[in-house]
């Protein structure tokens, strides 16, 4: 086998860690995006009641959305340090879609921070529209981007992507965008069913029962298409089947009103899809659709072994701390959300209030 297709253990480790970070981002930020989409889908109407309902929807992710974005920051930073060639080619070749994602995430921060600054109906409605757009657009663009990464784009001898923006909008790329939107929308809807009370919880369950069928069909077509045309190993059939079973499990769990089980099933489906995409990509990081010799691989796009070793030591120290903190945060904010926060005594309620005061989440 070509040496460029034989990565070292450290190179393989960092490819897997970056895949883990982006997969964690899609699982966690995925339901954030889905909740944002439901500001329109489940928060329809005018007047104070509709505005309060949309506010309740946003409260479910208010304490955790910024923590979920940590995985994107960590993944991007590690990509830059561990695979600078991959980072340079990816961020130059996909400049416009990634810039649009960045601008959407910035506007999303403004929407979370500024919506409650004024009581006016028009003010809050305007920021609700921003929430919907900045949830839908990044989900669509992430899907288009990752579909093109795994399928391959045209790369020249200088590692420049020569595929145009219109070229990225191929049928496979557009299907990837649609699949990401549907997966995140379903995931966020199940999260709302898990975190809210009736009538919003019942409405979320009904919407999830509608969304799961087109999501299952679209995701099945996309992942099988990717497996047959772009995957470099037959082993990725395993996570593909797990993803399909996860989406199928959502149907009976949702019908039985087992919201926690349904949400877990959708999370497993997204995680398995991430494993399938990254697993099928290995040992490449950006395959060249025009000429195989121009492809970027795990072996030829990485930093030196010393750099990867130092990074591995740092990751072994800090990654468990980040995971532990995020688990603690979700445990503190595990209670269902209502139109107004209910008074609950005890350590966790005091911790919740202190956290919100520190990070201005009231």
PyMOL commands that set and color helices and strands:
alter all, ss='L'
color gray80, all
select helices_A, chain A and resi 3-5+9-41+48-62+65-68+70-82+84-93+95-117+121-151+165-168+171-195+200-229+234-255+259-281+292-294+305-332+347-359
alter helices_A, ss='H'
color red, helices_A
select strands_A, chain A and resi 284-286+296-297
alter strands_A, ss='S'
color yellow, strands_A
deselect
rebuild
show_as cartoon
